Each structure stands twice: as C-alpha cells, then as structure tokens.
C-alpha cells in the first residue's frame, strides 16, 4: 500500500478539527501512545532481525 504520510496527516487533522475539545484531547492522547509504541516495536523487531541475519552469516563463515 503506497500512501503518502502527508495525506494521512491531513486526514487526521480534518478529523480532529471536527471534534469538540474533550474528544480532541482523548483521541490525540491515544494516537500519541499508539504512535510511540509502534515506533518502539519497529526498531526492536528490526534489531532482532539484524541480529538473526548476522548470526546466520557468522555460522556460514565458520564452515
């Protein structure tokens, strides 16, 4: 799926603009948390994958 991040940002902005203050605060908190957790997990997953491939190549080099 090829989606431009700016488009997503605009969509979220429009959605938030149509809400009242209480809803706005709640949603932004949720979005912020979700965003942070996914960023953390992505780097963690990438690191695991990198380590796994390094181990594989080390094993091959030993033989």
C-alpha positions as a Markdown table, in Angstrom:
| # | Residue | x | y | z |
|---|---|---|---|---|
| 1 | Unk | 0.0 | 0.0 | 0.0 |
| 2 | Unk | 1.6 | 3.2 | -1.1 |
| 3 | Unk | 0.2 | 6.1 | 1.0 |
| 4 | Unk | 1.8 | 9.5 | 1.4 |
| 5 | Unk | 2.3 | 10.4 | 5.1 |
| 6 | Unk | 1.1 | 14.0 | 4.4 |
| 7 | Unk | -2.2 | 12.6 | 3.2 |
| 8 | Unk | -2.7 | 10.7 | 6.5 |
| 9 | Unk | -1.7 | 13.8 | 8.5 |
| 10 | Unk | -4.3 | 15.9 | 6.6 |
| 11 | Unk | -7.0 | 13.3 | 7.2 |
| 12 | Unk | -6.2 | 13.2 | 10.9 |
| 13 | Unk | -6.1 | 17.0 | 11.1 |
| 14 | Unk | -9.6 | 17.2 | 9.4 |
| 15 | Unk | -10.9 | 14.5 | 11.8 |
| 16 | Unk | -9.6 | 16.3 | 14.9 |
| 17 | Unk | -10.9 | 19.7 | 13.7 |
| 18 | Unk | -14.4 | 18.4 | 13.6 |
| 19 | Unk | -14.3 | 17.2 | 17.3 |
| 20 | Unk | -15.0 | 19.1 | 20.5 |
| 21 | Unk | -12.2 | 19.7 | 23.0 |
| 22 | Unk | -12.8 | 16.7 | 25.2 |
| 23 | Unk | -12.8 | 14.3 | 22.3 |
| 24 | Unk | -9.8 | 16.0 | 20.8 |
| 25 | Unk | -7.7 | 15.6 | 23.9 |
| 26 | Unk | -8.7 | 11.9 | 24.3 |
| 27 | Unk | -8.0 | 11.0 | 20.7 |
| 28 | Unk | -4.7 | 12.8 | 20.5 |
| 29 | Unk | -3.5 | 11.0 | 23.6 |
| 30 | Unk | -4.5 | 7.6 | 22.1 |
| 31 | Unk | -2.8 | 8.5 | 18.8 |
| 32 | Unk | 0.3 | 9.7 | 20.5 |
| 33 | Unk | 0.6 | 6.5 | 22.6 |
| 34 | Unk | -0.1 | 4.2 | 19.6 |
| 35 | Unk | 2.4 | 6.1 | 17.5 |
| 36 | Unk | 5.2 | 5.8 | 20.2 |
| 37 | Unk | 4.6 | 2.1 | 20.8 |
| 38 | Unk | 4.7 | 1.2 | 17.1 |
| 39 | Unk | 7.9 | 3.2 | 16.6 |
| 40 | Unk | 9.5 | 1.3 | 19.6 |
| 41 | Unk | 8.4 | -2.1 | 18.3 |
| 42 | Unk | 9.5 | -1.5 | 14.8 |
| 43 | Unk | 13.1 | -0.7 | 15.9 |
| 44 | Unk | 13.0 | -3.7 | 18.3 |
| 45 | Unk | 11.9 | -6.0 | 15.5 |
| 46 | Unk | 14.4 | -4.6 | 13.1 |
| 47 | Unk | 17.2 | -5.1 | 15.6 |
| 48 | Unk | 16.1 | -8.8 | 16.2 |
| 49 | Unk | 16.1 | -9.4 | 12.5 |
| 50 | Unk | 19.5 | -7.9 | 12.0 |
| 51 | Unk | 21.0 | -10.0 | 14.8 |
| 52 | Unk | 19.5 | -13.1 | 13.4 |
| 53 | Unk | 21.0 | -12.5 | 9.9 |
| 54 | Unk | 24.3 | -11.7 | 11.5 |
| 55 | Unk | 24.3 | -15.0 | 13.4 |
| 56 | Unk | 23.5 | -16.8 | 10.1 |
| 57 | Unk | 26.4 | -15.2 | 8.2 |
| 58 | Unk | 28.8 | -15.9 | 11.1 |
| 59 | Unk | 27.8 | -19.6 | 11.0 |
| 60 | Unk | 28.4 | -19.7 | 7.3 |
| 61 | Unk | 31.8 | -18.0 | 7.6 |
| 62 | Unk | 33.0 | -20.6 | 10.1 |
| 63 | Unk | 32.4 | -23.6 | 7.8 |
